[in-house]
Amino acid sequence: MVTTYVEEERVVTGAVPRAIAGNSESAVSWAAIFAGALAAAVLSLLLFMLGVGLGLSSVSVWSGRGADGETIGWGAIAWLAFTQLASAGVGGYIAGRLRTKWQGLHTDEVYFRDTAHGFLAWALATMLMVAVAGSVAGAAISGTAKAAGAVVSGAAQVVGGAASGATGVIGGAASAALTGAAGVTAGKANEPGSDLNYWINSMLRQGGPTEQQKQDIKDGAQNAVQQARSAADDASEMSSVFMHSLQAGSLSNEDRQYLGRLVAQRTDMSQEESEKKVQATYDQVKQQIDKAKQAAQDAEVKAKQAAEQARKATAYSLMWMFVVLLIGAFVGSLSATFGGRQRDA
């Protein structure tokens, strides 16, 4: 196409210059964008690692040591904002400074393209940082998390056992209650090491047979058979009575008198003393179950409080992260315009 146009008061005839006809080159300099994004991602990673190190050095697993949670939270927000300002500024400036020079474009178009280059460099750097930061953070805090997890797991097992016993009592399942709180079931009441077995055996302890008992054994086989009754059988029967009473919430007079007779037959105590010992033992077992129930309730309250705090912390963290990322996008775009302006100067 041949046309005529005026240039500095001279008439020129010839082909239309490329700058006037329009620039056919790509409006996006991907090489500059990748370079700016790489620089921003590396700087973000370095600052992120430094921030994690400073944060871990300021806290402690021991109570009363290190900075409190609120201070750590505000410090993390400030550090993230600084990281975005520094990395986005550097990445955007590099993306604008390294782009190709566009000929024959309006100043507003150049300004828009530089802004887009800075924004794209920031977006790409953010994606790279998200992909890398997860692995870096996991490697940095894995040791602390494992140590804390071991402590929490041990505490949870203790509280869980108490909670299991209390839940069984509340639900009316007597055997489950005894399993969680007393550590036995009806079928395992006589196993060595059982908590309920310990309380039952404590009521049957004796220093040795009395003189009357020795004489009874000598006098007749019938008395000998009665005295030879297995203590394990007595303990099993007493365990059943205890489980029923714990489910009902109290030890009835009939059960107390019956258990008292069993204890009196196996020891040198009188019926009145045996009943007192039975009642005292029952009160101790019930007190343990009540403590387990209270521990379970306290653990539930603490768990709800921790969940509420985690919910608030997550919500605030995401909102502040949104603000920080917006700041980074703005700074990256603005820095690209500065770099592009110096590139065309």
ROVEXNU-719049 format. One record per residue (C-alpha): residue number from 1; x negated, y negated, z; residue in three letters. Coordinates in steps of 0.001 Angstrom, whole numbers, plus 500000, padded with zeros to 6 digits. Layout:
// residues N
PT  nr      x      y      z rest
PT NUM      X      Y      Z  Ala
...
// end
This chain:
// residues 345
PT  nr      x      y      z rest
PT   1 500000 500000 500000  Met
PT   2 498612 496636 499055  Val
PT   3 499758 493403 500652  Thr
PT   4 498591 489895 501211  Thr
PT   5 498204 488271 504597  Tyr
PT   6 496645 485100 505953  Val
PT   7 493543 485264 508142  Glu
PT   8 491891 482065 509350  Glu
PT   9 493466 479999 506542  Glu
PT  10 492179 482397 503864  Arg
PT  11 494322 484557 501646  Val
PT  12 493100 488159 501646  Val
PT  13 494385 490869 499365  Thr
PT  14 493728 494500 500125  Gly
PT  15 494692 497459 502263  Ala
PT  16 496412 496804 505573  Val
PT  17 493901 497168 508458  Pro
PT  18 494485 500088 510789  Arg
PT  19 494859 497804 513798  Ala
PT  20 497731 495961 512148  Ile
PT  21 499429 498935 510557  Ala
PT  22 499562 500725 513906  Gly
PT  23 497285 502949 515944  Asn
PT  24 497716 506631 515069  Ser
PT  25 495408 507804 517870  Glu
PT  26 496887 509635 520868  Ser
PT  27 498130 507363 523604  Ala
PT  28 496859 509792 526257  Val
PT  29 493173 510331 526957  Ser
PT  30 493330 513736 528586  Trp
PT  31 489601 513914 529105  Ala
PT  32 489690 510751 531214  Ala
PT  33 492730 512022 533125  Ile
PT  34 491079 515349 533950  Phe
PT  35 487893 513580 535000  Ala
PT  36 489783 511226 537309  Gly
PT  37 491880 514080 538718  Ala
PT  38 488796 516185 539414  Leu
PT  39 487072 513314 541193  Ala
PT  40 490196 512589 543255  Ala
PT  41 490692 516261 544155  Ala
PT  42 487088 516729 545282  Val
PT  43 487155 513573 547376  Leu
PT  44 490508 514608 548898  Ser
PT  45 489088 518017 549749  Leu
PT  46 486051 516527 551449  Leu
PT  47 488128 514086 553456  Leu
PT  48 490627 516826 554304  Phe
PT  49 487902 519091 555645  Met
PT  50 486478 516224 557661  Leu
PT  51 489927 515456 559068  Gly
PT  52 490536 519089 560062  Val
PT  53 487160 519211 561778  Gly
PT  54 487825 516005 563698  Leu
PT  55 491293 517204 564654  Gly
PT  56 490148 520598 565936  Leu
PT  57 487338 518972 567904  Ser
PT  58 489810 516724 569698  Ser
PT  59 492161 519485 570910  Val
PT  60 491744 522446 573226  Ser
PT  61 493673 525607 574058  Val
PT  62 493186 524831 577753  Trp
PT  63 495939 522853 579388  Ser
PT  64 495118 519234 580210  Gly
PT  65 492140 519052 577853  Arg
PT  66 491862 517185 574576  Gly
PT  67 494226 514689 572971  Ala
PT  68 497973 515061 573357  Asp
PT  69 500298 516050 570542  Gly
PT  70 501585 512541 569816  Glu
PT  71 498081 511150 569430  Thr
PT  72 497097 514002 567120  Ile
PT  73 500227 513442 565027  Gly
PT  74 499664 509726 564491  Trp
PT  75 495982 510336 563847  Gly
PT  76 496834 512927 561176  Ala
PT  77 499234 510520 559453  Ile
PT  78 496649 507727 559442  Ala
PT  79 493976 510065 558085  Trp
PT  80 496243 511359 555322  Leu
PT  81 497053 507790 554316  Ala
PT  82 493359 506913 554182  Phe
PT  83 492643 510083 552177  Thr
PT  84 495300 509160 549616  Gln
PT  85 494089 505587 549352  Leu
PT  86 490471 506592 548816  Ala
PT  87 490964 509583 546501  Ser
PT  88 493767 508099 544409  Ala
PT  89 491878 504821 544060  Gly
PT  90 488700 506541 542865  Val
PT  91 490538 508961 540563  Gly
PT  92 492702 506274 539010  Gly
PT  93 489767 503947 538417  Tyr
PT  94 487763 506716 536713  Ile
PT  95 490741 507674 534535  Ala
PT  96 491166 504061 533397  Gly
PT  97 487490 503362 532925  Arg
PT  98 486725 506491 530877  Leu
PT  99 489676 506305 528478  Arg
PT 100 489205 505411 524832  Thr
PT 101 489613 501817 523760  Lys
PT 102 492875 501156 522016  Trp
PT 103 492775 498673 519106  Gln
PT 104 495558 496412 517988  Gly
PT 105 497865 496983 520995  Leu
PT 106 499790 494450 522974  His
PT 107 498492 493703 526433  Thr
PT 108 501669 495075 528051  Asp
PT 109 501284 498360 526164  Glu
PT 110 497683 498714 527312  Val
PT 111 498741 497958 530869  Tyr
PT 112 501493 500618 530693  Phe
PT 113 499144 503247 529300  Arg
PT 114 496549 502569 531968  Asp
PT 115 499231 502863 534650  Thr
PT 116 500376 506177 533162  Ala
PT 117 496805 507461 533092  His
PT 118 496336 506646 536749  Gly
PT 119 499635 508287 537678  Phe
PT 120 498854 511454 535707  Leu
PT 121 495402 511669 537265  Ala
PT 122 496961 511349 540732  Trp
PT 123 499621 513984 539945  Ala
PT 124 497078 516482 538636  Leu
PT 125 494771 515886 541609  Ala
PT 126 497695 516412 543997  Thr
PT 127 498529 519756 542408  Met
PT 128 494911 520858 542598  Leu
PT 129 494717 519752 546220  Met
PT 130 497865 521691 547141  Val
PT 131 496407 524826 545575  Ala
PT 132 493038 524506 547312  Val
PT 133 494003 523001 550658  Ala
PT 134 496018 526032 551719  Gly
PT 135 493090 528402 551557  Ser
PT 136 490711 525901 553139  Val
PT 137 493068 525175 556033  Ala
PT 138 493712 528874 556599  Gly
PT 139 490016 529645 556726  Ala
PT 140 489373 526698 559063  Ala
PT 141 491986 527537 561706  Ile
PT 142 492220 531331 561373  Ser
PT 143 489985 531925 564399  Gly
PT 144 491975 529556 566613  Thr
PT 145 495283 530969 565399  Ala
PT 146 494225 534559 566086  Lys
PT 147 493053 533731 569605  Ala
PT 148 496234 531831 570394  Ala
PT 149 498330 534565 568807  Gly
PT 150 496768 537196 571038  Ala
PT 151 497594 535178 574157  Val
PT 152 501150 534468 573026  Val
PT 153 501678 538105 572047  Ser
PT 154 500632 539315 575484  Gly
PT 155 502914 536819 577197  Ala
PT 156 505777 537705 574872  Ala
PT 157 505470 541384 575725  Gln
PT 158 505695 540646 579447  Val
PT 159 508659 538334 579025  Val
PT 160 510248 540719 576532  Gly
PT 161 510186 543560 579047  Gly
PT 162 511839 541379 581653  Ala
PT 163 514389 540112 579140  Ala
PT 164 515234 543653 578087  Ser
PT 165 516006 544639 581656  Gly
PT 166 518152 541578 582307  Ala
PT 167 520069 542030 579068  Thr
PT 168 520833 545641 579966  Gly
PT 169 522255 544645 583335  Val
PT 170 524377 541864 581858  Ile
PT 171 525678 544098 579045  Gly
PT 172 526726 546843 581415  Gly
PT 173 524306 549438 580060  Ala
PT 174 522825 550685 583299  Ala
PT 175 520235 552989 581777  Ser
PT 176 518931 550198 579500  Ala
PT 177 518773 547844 582436  Ala
PT 178 516722 550298 584428  Leu
PT 179 514479 550863 581405  Thr
PT 180 513646 547172 580996  Gly
PT 181 513623 545984 584588  Ala
PT 182 512728 549046 586641  Ala
PT 183 510875 550940 583934  Gly
PT 184 512775 554244 584070  Val
PT 185 515783 556004 582632  Thr
PT 186 517957 558716 584103  Ala
PT 187 515994 561376 582310  Gly
PT 188 512599 559915 583315  Lys
PT 189 513334 558821 586854  Ala
PT 190 510972 561399 588309  Asn
PT 191 507982 560740 586066  Glu
PT 192 504801 559638 587885  Pro
PT 193 504148 555921 587551  Gly
PT 194 507822 555057 587194  Ser
PT 195 508811 551886 589071  Asp
PT 196 512151 553238 590272  Leu
PT 197 510493 556527 591155  Asn
PT 198 508132 554564 593383  Tyr
PT 199 510990 552951 595297  Trp
PT 200 512842 556248 595670  Ile
PT 201 509756 558106 596884  Asn
PT 202 508986 555323 599327  Ser
PT 203 512231 556118 601138  Met
PT 204 511317 559808 601350  Leu
PT 205 507831 559375 602765  Arg
PT 206 507077 560963 606114  Gln
PT 207 504071 561545 608282  Gly
PT 208 504870 565271 608485  Gly
PT 209 507649 567589 609682  Pro
PT 210 508933 567033 613185  Thr
PT 211 508774 569696 615896  Glu
PT 212 512482 570284 615522  Gln
PT 213 512104 570794 611794  Gln
PT 214 509275 573270 612363  Lys
PT 215 511411 575186 614835  Gln
PT 216 514339 575227 612408  Asp
PT 217 512126 576669 609707  Ile
PT 218 510957 579398 612041  Lys
PT 219 514430 580195 613391  Asp
PT 220 516177 581004 610178  Gly
PT 221 515823 581386 606448  Ala
PT 222 518896 579281 605863  Gln
PT 223 517363 576268 607518  Asn
PT 224 514127 576949 605667  Ala
PT 225 515962 576899 602316  Val
PT 226 517683 573663 603211  Gln
PT 227 514455 572036 604284  Gln
PT 228 512741 573288 601123  Ala
PT 229 515088 571363 598906  Arg
PT 230 513085 569635 596234  Ser
PT 231 512334 565986 596853  Ala
PT 232 512474 565561 593100  Ala
PT 233 516131 566636 593107  Asp
PT 234 516889 564140 595850  Asp
PT 235 515067 561422 593957  Ala
PT 236 516982 562196 590768  Ser
PT 237 520318 562009 592547  Glu
PT 238 519352 558822 594354  Met
PT 239 518268 557295 591032  Ser
PT 240 521711 557982 589568  Ser
PT 241 523377 556320 592544  Val
PT 242 521040 553338 592287  Phe
PT 243 521732 552922 588571  Met
PT 244 525474 552952 589116  His
PT 245 525188 550485 591991  Ser
PT 246 522959 548155 589997  Leu
PT 247 525497 548174 587203  Gln
PT 248 528315 547456 589643  Ala
PT 249 526304 544704 591335  Gly
PT 250 526362 546061 594888  Ser
PT 251 525690 549201 596903  Leu
PT 252 528911 550530 598426  Ser
PT 253 529094 551731 602039  Asn
PT 254 529802 555308 600932  Glu
PT 255 526745 555375 598682  Asp
PT 256 524571 553799 601340  Arg
PT 257 525647 556372 603926  Gln
PT 258 525135 559253 601506  Tyr
PT 259 521686 558078 600496  Leu
PT 260 520899 557516 604145  Gly
PT 261 521685 561156 604899  Arg
PT 262 519369 562282 602092  Leu
PT 263 516586 560104 603425  Val
PT 264 517181 561309 607007  Ala
PT 265 516925 564925 605861  Gln
PT 266 513549 564299 604262  Arg
PT 267 512068 562044 606956  Thr
PT 268 512009 561718 610703  Asp
PT 269 514230 558648 610691  Met
PT 270 517694 558466 612135  Ser
PT 271 520822 557946 610028  Gln
PT 272 520983 554255 610945  Glu
PT 273 517328 553672 610124  Glu
PT 274 517702 555558 606853  Ser
PT 275 520673 553436 605807  Glu
PT 276 518721 550269 606579  Lys
PT 277 515810 551501 604498  Lys
PT 278 518130 552405 601612  Val
PT 279 519733 548953 601720  Gln
PT 280 516342 547223 601890  Ala
PT 281 515044 549253 598955  Thr
PT 282 518163 548479 596923  Tyr
PT 283 517804 544777 597684  Asp
PT 284 514187 544824 596507  Gln
PT 285 515091 546546 593238  Val
PT 286 517984 544155 592643  Lys
PT 287 515714 541209 593406  Gln
PT 288 513313 542395 590725  Gln
PT 289 516148 542623 588217  Ile
PT 290 517329 539122 589164  Asp
PT 291 513806 537802 588639  Lys
PT 292 513677 539520 585260  Ala
PT 293 517003 537968 584337  Lys
PT 294 515799 534505 585368  Gln
PT 295 512545 534988 583464  Ala
PT 296 514518 535913 580346  Ala
PT 297 516697 532820 580675  Gln
PT 298 513654 530594 581173  Asp
PT 299 511977 532157 578140  Ala
PT 300 515081 531533 576044  Glu
PT 301 515203 527877 577094  Val
PT 302 511517 527411 576348  Lys
PT 303 511935 529086 572964  Ala
PT 304 514787 526721 572074  Lys
PT 305 512760 523726 573204  Gln
PT 306 509800 524855 571103  Ala
PT 307 512046 525395 568079  Ala
PT 308 513561 521923 568495  Glu
PT 309 510133 520329 568746  Gln
PT 310 508977 522235 565666  Ala
PT 311 512052 521092 563742  Arg
PT 312 511455 517439 564596  Lys
PT 313 507748 517693 563857  Ala
PT 314 508420 519294 560455  Thr
PT 315 511018 516684 559521  Ala
PT 316 508787 513749 560510  Tyr
PT 317 505766 515309 558803  Ser
PT 318 507597 515717 555502  Leu
PT 319 508957 512166 555579  Met
PT 320 505555 510689 556339  Trp
PT 321 503973 512894 553689  Met
PT 322 506459 511514 551186  Phe
PT 323 505472 507956 552091  Val
PT 324 501758 508765 551946  Val
PT 325 502054 510396 548529  Leu
PT 326 503989 507415 547182  Leu
PT 327 501173 505182 548398  Ile
PT 328 498671 507408 546622  Gly
PT 329 500630 507283 543354  Ala
PT 330 500827 503491 543494  Phe
PT 331 497142 503046 544326  Val
PT 332 496092 505505 541613  Gly
PT 333 498151 503713 538960  Ser
PT 334 496938 500279 540052  Leu
PT 335 493292 501368 540129  Ser
PT 336 493606 502734 536590  Ala
PT 337 494641 499297 535344  Thr
PT 338 491524 497795 536953  Phe
PT 339 489316 500455 535348  Gly
PT 340 490985 499991 531951  Gly
PT 341 490606 496214 532123  Arg
PT 342 486893 496543 532775  Gln
PT 343 486668 499132 529960  Arg
PT 344 488103 496651 527432  Asp
PT 345 486135 493668 528759  Ala
// end
